[in-house]
């Protein structure tokens, strides 16, 4: 935090999972079963790892490992949503002026910040 007090560099690596996670969380707040922040970020992280696979060639094993952790720590996490449900929230995120940008993994321990992603790329992660 002290290295990047204005959240303009390395601190943005902490946003991994949060771009889609916040959109999922915002949508869930309008349902009968709102998600906790951590649950939403877990779901967002799973999608963002799929994006990392497509964009950077991240090993699919990373996604499978996280899915195992989700099953262990969030065993009852079963929330129905689609890309259409969260698209509006994603587009209106204050961080997404001038395009949708995310922190994505190139490999474990190496996060790329400010990666410009397309709506189509995001949508495809919901169809896997």
N, CA, C and O of each residue as an XYZ file, in Angstrom:
512
protein
N       0.811     -1.185      0.000
C       0.000      0.000      0.000
C       0.866      1.265      0.000
O       0.552      2.237     -0.687
N       1.938      1.245      0.762
C       2.811      2.416      0.808
C       3.539      2.625     -0.510
O       3.860      3.759     -0.865
N       3.803      1.543     -1.243
C       4.485      1.659     -2.534
C       3.595      2.302     -3.589
O       4.094      2.883     -4.552
N       2.292      2.203     -3.416
C       1.355      2.655     -4.450
C       0.100      3.232     -3.798
O      -0.995      2.688     -3.944
N       0.272      4.324     -3.088
C      -0.822      4.913     -2.320
C      -2.005      5.343     -3.176
O      -3.135      5.369     -2.687
N      -1.774      5.680     -4.439
C      -2.853      6.173     -5.302
C      -3.476      5.078     -6.165
O      -4.297      5.364     -7.036
N      -3.087      3.829     -5.925
C      -3.663      2.692     -6.656
C      -3.497      2.859     -8.163
O      -4.442      2.671     -8.930
N      -2.282      3.213     -8.575
C      -2.010      3.436     -9.997
C      -1.000      2.440    -10.562
O      -0.618      2.546    -11.728
N      -0.569      1.486     -9.761
C       0.456      0.550    -10.219
C       0.302     -0.810     -9.577
O      -0.717     -1.481     -9.741
N       1.338     -1.212     -8.838
C       1.397     -2.571     -8.294
C       0.191     -2.921     -7.419
O      -0.218     -4.081     -7.368
N      -0.366     -1.952     -6.746
C      -1.528     -2.198     -5.883
C      -2.725     -2.711     -6.684
O      -3.601     -3.379     -6.134
N      -2.764     -2.403     -7.974
C      -3.875     -2.865     -8.808
C      -3.884     -4.379     -8.976
O      -4.886     -4.946     -9.411
N      -2.780     -5.040     -8.635
C      -2.791     -6.505     -8.698
C      -3.812     -7.072     -7.716
O      -4.322     -8.175     -7.914
N      -4.109     -6.318     -6.656
C      -5.103     -6.759     -5.675
C      -6.516     -6.749     -6.249
O      -7.438     -7.280     -5.630
N      -6.694     -6.154     -7.420
C      -8.011     -6.112     -8.062
C      -8.357     -7.412     -8.779
O      -9.479     -7.564     -9.261
N      -7.418     -8.352     -8.860
C      -7.680     -9.626     -9.522
C      -8.943    -10.255     -8.938
O      -9.044    -10.463     -7.728
N      -9.896    -10.552     -9.804
C     -11.166    -11.140     -9.383
C     -12.236    -10.132     -9.029
O     -13.417    -10.473     -8.968
N     -11.837     -8.894     -8.796
C     -12.785     -7.892     -8.323
C     -13.607     -7.232     -9.422
O     -14.738     -6.822     -9.162
N     -13.088     -7.113    -10.628
C     -13.860     -6.441    -11.684
C     -15.172     -7.177    -11.929
O     -16.247     -6.582    -11.854
N     -15.082     -8.450    -12.217
C     -16.305     -9.231    -12.409
C     -16.977     -9.527    -11.077
O     -18.203     -9.605    -11.004
N     -16.186     -9.691    -10.026
C     -16.748     -9.955     -8.703
C     -17.672     -8.853     -8.230
O     -18.740     -9.137     -7.687
N     -17.286     -7.602     -8.424
C     -18.140     -6.486     -8.009
C     -19.420     -6.426     -8.837
O     -20.482     -6.096     -8.311
N     -19.328     -6.739    -10.116
C     -20.531     -6.756    -10.960
C     -21.477     -7.867    -10.508
O     -22.689     -7.662    -10.444
N     -20.934     -9.029    -10.199
C     -21.755    -10.145     -9.706
C     -22.379     -9.775     -8.365
O     -23.558    -10.039     -8.131
N     -21.590     -9.165     -7.489
C     -22.088     -8.755     -6.175
C     -23.214     -7.728     -6.311
O     -24.233     -7.834     -5.628
N     -23.039     -6.747     -7.178
C     -24.073     -5.722     -7.380
C     -25.362     -6.348     -7.884
O     -26.448     -5.999     -7.422
N     -25.247     -7.270     -8.827
C     -26.441     -7.971     -9.312
C     -27.090     -8.767     -8.184
O     -28.312     -8.751     -8.033
N     -26.282     -9.455     -7.399
C     -26.837    -10.320     -6.348
C     -27.610     -9.526     -5.304
O     -28.550    -10.043     -4.701
N     -27.218     -8.274     -5.087
C     -27.907     -7.443     -4.096
C     -29.348     -7.147     -4.494
O     -30.151     -6.731     -3.659
N     -29.674     -7.358     -5.748
C     -31.037     -7.130     -6.231
C     -31.854     -8.423     -6.235
O     -32.993     -8.435     -6.700
N     -31.278     -9.503     -5.722
C     -31.964    -10.793     -5.689
C     -32.362    -11.137     -4.251
O     -32.038    -10.415     -3.309
N     -33.067    -12.250     -4.111
C     -33.489    -12.709     -2.784
C     -32.345    -13.341     -1.999
O     -32.444    -13.524     -0.786
N     -31.266    -13.671     -2.691
C     -30.129    -14.324     -2.027
C     -28.828    -13.576     -2.328
O     -27.989    -14.080     -3.075
N     -28.649    -12.382     -1.755
C     -27.430    -11.621     -2.029
C     -26.186    -12.368     -1.552
O     -26.199    -13.058     -0.533
N     -25.131    -12.209     -2.314
C     -23.861    -12.846     -1.990
C     -23.033    -11.969     -1.067
O     -23.178    -10.747     -1.053
N     -22.172    -12.603     -0.306
C     -21.169    -11.873      0.459
C     -20.068    -11.416     -0.496
O     -19.930    -11.956     -1.593
N     -19.297    -10.435     -0.084
C     -18.238     -9.901     -0.941
C     -17.258    -10.999     -1.364
O     -16.917    -11.103     -2.542
N     -16.813    -11.804     -0.426
C     -15.856    -12.865     -0.735
C     -16.404    -13.890     -1.710
O     -15.675    -14.387     -2.568
N     -17.683    -14.208     -1.583
C     -18.314    -15.144     -2.517
C     -18.328    -14.568     -3.928
O     -18.039    -15.263     -4.902
N     -18.663    -13.300     -4.018
C     -18.711    -12.629     -5.320
C     -17.334    -12.568     -5.963
O     -17.192    -12.808     -7.162
N     -16.328    -12.249     -5.172
C     -14.966    -12.172     -5.701
C     -14.488    -13.558     -6.142
O     -13.788    -13.679     -7.147
N     -14.859    -14.596     -5.404
C     -14.497    -15.961     -5.807
C     -15.068    -16.267     -7.193
O     -14.357    -16.785     -8.055
N     -16.334    -15.953     -7.411
C     -16.946    -16.197     -8.721
C     -16.287    -15.333     -9.796
O     -16.025    -15.801    -10.903
N     -16.022    -14.067     -9.461
C     -15.346    -13.184    -10.409
C     -13.960    -13.690    -10.759
O     -13.539    -13.622    -11.914
N     -13.257    -14.193     -9.769
C     -11.906    -14.708     -9.991
C     -11.922    -15.921    -10.919
O     -11.038    -16.067    -11.763
N     -12.914    -16.784    -10.767
C     -13.016    -17.943    -11.659
C     -13.168    -17.493    -13.114
O     -12.538    -18.055    -14.010
N     -14.004    -16.481    -13.346
C     -14.167    -15.954    -14.709
C     -12.892    -15.263    -15.197
O     -12.496    -15.427    -16.351
N     -12.262    -14.503    -14.326
C     -11.061    -13.773    -14.736
C      -9.887    -14.721    -15.000
O      -9.000    -14.399    -15.790
N      -9.875    -15.869    -14.355
C      -8.859    -16.872    -14.692
C      -9.118    -17.442    -16.080
O      -8.175    -17.736    -16.814
N     -10.388    -17.602    -16.448
C     -10.710    -18.048    -17.811
C     -10.224    -17.013    -18.830
O      -9.697    -17.370    -19.883
N     -10.405    -15.735    -18.508
C      -9.884    -14.676    -19.385
C      -8.363    -14.756    -19.471
O      -7.786    -14.580    -20.545
N      -7.724    -15.019    -18.352
C      -6.263    -15.147    -18.328
C      -5.799    -16.311    -19.198
O      -4.756    -16.232    -19.847
N      -6.577    -17.388    -19.209
C      -6.257    -18.531    -20.079
C      -6.308    -18.110    -21.541
O      -5.408    -18.426    -22.319
N      -7.370    -17.393    -21.909
C      -7.573    -16.988    -23.304
C      -6.554    -15.951    -23.761
O      -6.033    -16.032    -24.873
N      -6.275    -14.988    -22.910
C      -5.436    -13.858    -23.312
C      -3.942    -14.160    -23.156
O      -3.143    -13.807    -24.023
N      -3.572    -14.807    -22.061
C      -2.151    -15.025    -21.767
C      -1.721    -16.489    -21.816
O      -0.539    -16.794    -21.653
N      -2.661    -17.383    -22.036
C      -2.303    -18.800    -22.064
C      -2.051    -19.386    -20.680
O      -1.326    -20.372    -20.543
N      -2.648    -18.782    -19.656
C      -2.520    -19.316    -18.297
C      -2.963    -20.774    -18.286
O      -3.945    -21.133    -18.936
N      -2.253    -21.599    -17.563
C      -2.584    -23.020    -17.466
C      -3.990    -23.211    -16.895
O      -4.361    -22.557    -15.921
N      -4.759    -24.097    -17.495
C      -6.102    -24.408    -17.005
C      -6.054    -25.019    -15.608
O      -7.053    -25.000    -14.889
N      -4.905    -25.557    -15.222
C      -4.750    -26.138    -13.889
C      -5.004    -25.110    -12.789
O      -5.494    -25.461    -11.716
N      -4.678    -23.852    -13.044
C      -4.890    -22.801    -12.043
C      -6.383    -22.679    -11.755
O      -6.788    -22.582    -10.596
N      -7.196    -22.684    -12.802
C      -8.647    -22.604    -12.634
C      -9.160    -23.819    -11.863
O      -9.986    -23.681    -10.961
N      -8.675    -24.995    -12.216
C      -9.113    -26.221    -11.537
C      -8.725    -26.203    -10.057
O      -9.487    -26.665     -9.208
N      -7.542    -25.671     -9.749
C      -7.117    -25.567     -8.349
C      -8.028    -24.617     -7.576
O      -8.407    -24.898     -6.439
N      -8.375    -23.491     -8.199
C      -9.258    -22.541     -7.526
C     -10.655    -23.128     -7.374
O     -11.307    -22.912     -6.352
N     -11.116    -23.855     -8.359
C     -12.430    -24.498     -8.264
C     -12.444    -25.482     -7.090
O     -13.452    -25.589     -6.393
N     -11.358    -26.188     -6.867
C     -11.259    -27.101     -5.716
C     -11.340    -26.332     -4.399
O     -11.988    -26.776     -3.452
N     -10.680    -25.180     -4.347
C     -10.755    -24.342     -3.146
C     -12.166    -23.799     -2.945
O     -12.650    -23.720     -1.816
N     -12.820    -23.427     -4.037
C     -14.202    -22.949     -3.930
C     -15.084    -24.032     -3.330
O     -15.895    -23.756     -2.446
N     -14.933    -25.255     -3.801
C     -15.740    -26.363     -3.285
C     -15.452    -26.621     -1.806
O     -16.350    -27.005     -1.056
N     -14.211    -26.413     -1.388
C     -13.832    -26.644      0.008
C     -14.331    -25.533      0.928
O     -14.898    -25.811      1.984
N     -14.122    -24.274      0.534
C     -14.423    -23.155      1.414
C     -15.794    -22.521      1.187
O     -16.317    -21.842      2.071
N     -16.373    -22.736      0.019
C     -17.704    -22.209     -0.288
C     -18.573    -23.346     -0.829
O     -19.074    -23.253     -1.949
N     -18.761    -24.420     -0.048
C     -19.441    -25.607     -0.585
C     -20.885    -25.358     -1.002
O     -21.398    -26.049     -1.882
N     -21.539    -24.398     -0.393
C     -22.944    -24.156     -0.738
C     -23.118    -22.975     -1.692
O     -24.236    -22.504     -1.902
N     -22.028    -22.504     -2.264
C     -22.098    -21.368     -3.187
C     -22.686    -21.829     -4.513
O     -21.993    -22.398     -5.357
N     -23.964    -21.572     -4.673
C     -24.683    -21.973     -5.879
C     -25.595    -20.811     -6.261
O     -26.766    -20.776     -5.883
N     -25.049    -19.874     -7.006
C     -25.777    -18.653     -7.353
C     -25.942    -18.599     -8.861
O     -24.963    -18.650     -9.605
N     -27.175    -18.498     -9.301
C     -27.472    -18.463    -10.733
C     -27.373    -17.030    -11.256
O     -27.993    -16.115    -10.714
N     -26.597    -16.852    -12.301
C     -26.474    -15.554    -12.961
C     -25.935    -15.797    -14.360
O     -25.372    -16.850    -14.659
N     -26.122    -14.801    -15.202
C     -25.617    -14.896    -16.571
C     -24.857    -13.612    -16.890
O     -24.883    -12.651    -16.121
N     -24.187    -13.614    -18.026
C     -23.482    -12.405    -18.426
C     -24.456    -11.242    -18.561
O     -24.150    -10.122    -18.154
N     -25.620    -11.504    -19.128
C     -26.626    -10.453    -19.311
C     -27.008     -9.826    -17.973
O     -27.248     -8.621    -17.897
N     -27.064    -10.641    -16.916
C     -27.432    -10.138    -15.589
C     -26.437     -9.109    -15.065
O     -26.828     -8.156    -14.392
N     -25.165     -9.292    -15.367
C     -24.145     -8.420    -14.757
C     -23.574     -7.372    -15.704
O     -22.823     -6.495    -15.277
N     -23.922     -7.455    -16.986
C     -23.304     -6.569    -17.983
C     -23.451     -5.093    -17.632
O     -22.479     -4.343    -17.723
N     -24.632     -4.668    -17.238
C     -24.861     -3.256    -16.914
C     -23.960     -2.812    -15.768
O     -23.383     -1.725    -15.811
N     -23.843     -3.649    -14.751
C     -23.001     -3.297    -13.601
C     -21.533     -3.203    -14.009
O     -20.805     -2.332    -13.533
N     -21.106     -4.095    -14.883
C     -19.720     -4.091    -15.346
C     -19.419     -2.836    -16.160
O     -18.373     -2.213    -15.978
N     -20.315     -2.472    -17.039
C     -20.106     -1.297    -17.895
C     -20.093      0.009    -17.105
O     -19.448      0.975    -17.511
N     -20.804      0.039    -15.977
C     -20.905      1.274    -15.205
C     -19.913      1.356    -14.049
O     -19.975      2.284    -13.243
N     -19.016      0.409    -13.967
C     -17.972      0.444    -12.942
C     -17.081      1.660    -13.200
O     -16.621      1.875    -14.321
N     -16.845      2.443    -12.162
C     -16.059      3.683    -12.313
C     -14.650      3.441    -12.838
O     -14.042      4.346    -13.409
N     -14.121      2.233    -12.654
C     -12.772      1.929    -13.140
C     -12.755      1.647    -14.638
O     -11.682      1.547    -15.234
N     -13.926      1.519    -15.254
C     -13.982      1.089    -16.647
C     -14.254      2.216    -17.635
O     -14.873      1.990    -18.675
N     -13.811      3.392    -17.332
C     -13.924      4.490    -18.289
C     -12.910      4.258    -19.405
O     -11.737      4.004    -19.132
N     -13.344      4.341    -20.638
C     -12.435      4.129    -21.758
C     -12.175      2.669    -22.052
O     -11.140      2.327    -22.624
N     -13.092      1.809    -21.671
C     -12.939      0.374    -21.919
C     -12.859     -0.403    -20.619
O     -12.614      0.162    -19.553
N     -13.067     -1.686    -20.721
C     -13.031     -2.539    -19.539
C     -11.602     -3.051    -19.357
O     -11.049     -3.736    -20.218
N     -11.034     -2.702    -18.230
C      -9.654     -3.092    -17.921
C      -9.649     -3.909    -16.636
O     -10.359     -3.603    -15.679
N      -8.836     -4.947    -16.640
C      -8.768     -5.846    -15.493
C      -7.326     -6.201    -15.184
O      -6.429     -6.037    -16.010
N      -7.132     -6.690    -13.977
C      -5.872     -7.320    -13.601
C      -6.041     -8.802    -13.886
O      -6.981     -9.427    -13.393
N      -5.135     -9.373    -14.681
C      -5.221    -10.786    -15.055
C      -3.880    -11.466    -14.810
O      -2.833    -10.819    -14.784
N      -3.935    -12.782    -14.630
C      -2.716    -13.556    -14.380
C      -2.063    -14.029    -15.664
O      -2.720    -14.584    -16.544
N      -0.769    -13.806    -15.759
C       0.018    -14.411    -16.835
C       0.466    -15.801    -16.384
O       0.491    -16.749    -17.169
N       0.815    -15.895    -15.122
C       1.159    -17.158    -14.473
C       1.046    -16.907    -12.976
O       0.930    -15.759    -12.547
N       1.078    -17.959    -12.187
C       1.003    -17.771    -10.742
C       2.173    -16.894    -10.311
O       3.333    -17.184    -10.605
N       1.841    -15.813     -9.606
C       2.862    -14.881     -9.136
C       3.165    -13.744    -10.088
O       3.953    -12.858     -9.759
N       2.554    -13.749    -11.264
C       2.805    -12.694    -12.250
C       1.470    -12.164    -12.776
O       0.819    -12.782    -13.617
N       1.091    -11.007    -12.254
C      -0.188    -10.391    -12.601
C       0.051     -9.192    -13.513
O       0.923     -8.365    -13.247
N      -0.716     -9.105    -14.573
C      -0.662     -7.967    -15.500
C      -1.839     -7.054    -15.171
O      -2.981     -7.509    -15.097
N      -1.561     -5.772    -14.975
C      -2.628     -4.828    -14.638
C      -3.074     -4.065    -15.882
O      -2.364     -3.999    -16.885
N      -4.267     -3.493    -15.784
C      -4.817     -2.639    -16.845
C      -4.925     -3.356    -18.193
O      -4.657     -2.758    -19.235
N      -5.314     -4.623    -18.177
C      -5.480     -5.383    -19.414
C      -6.836     -5.025    -20.012
O      -7.872     -5.209    -19.374
N      -6.824     -4.516    -21.230
C      -8.064     -4.168    -21.920
C      -8.710     -5.454    -22.428
O      -8.095     -6.210    -23.180
N      -9.952     -5.696    -22.014
C     -10.674     -6.891    -22.453
C     -11.948     -6.468    -23.165
O     -12.507     -5.406    -22.887
N     -12.396     -7.301    -24.075
C     -13.604     -6.985    -24.827
C     -14.816     -7.649    -24.184
O     -14.703     -8.608    -23.420
N     -15.968     -7.106    -24.521
C     -17.225     -7.691    -24.061
C     -17.319     -9.135    -24.538
O     -17.750    -10.008    -23.784
N     -16.923     -9.394    -25.773
C     -16.988    -10.760    -26.304
C     -16.105    -11.715    -25.516
O     -16.512    -12.844    -25.241
N     -14.909    -11.285    -25.152
C     -14.018    -12.144    -24.364
C     -14.647    -12.481    -23.013
O     -14.589    -13.624    -22.558
N     -15.241    -11.482    -22.386
C     -15.887    -11.715    -21.090
C     -17.073    -12.650    -21.269
O     -17.236    -13.609    -20.514
N     -17.893    -12.374    -22.260
C     -19.088    -13.178    -22.510
C     -18.724    -14.647    -22.709
O     -19.437    -15.533    -22.239
N     -17.621    -14.904    -23.402
C     -17.198    -16.285    -23.661
C     -16.885    -17.049    -22.379
O     -17.044    -18.269    -22.340
N     -16.443    -16.356    -21.325
C     -16.134    -17.064    -20.076
C     -17.398    -17.593    -19.410
O     -17.333    -18.499    -18.581
N     -18.535    -17.034    -19.768
C     -19.802    -17.493    -19.198
C     -20.353    -18.694    -19.954
O     -21.295    -19.342    -19.497
N     -19.777    -18.985    -21.091
C     -20.245    -20.100    -21.915
C     -19.346    -21.319    -21.802
O     -19.463    -22.243    -22.606
N     -18.452    -21.342    -20.821
C     -17.536    -22.482    -20.657
C     -18.046    -23.419    -19.598
O     -17.412    -24.436    -19.317
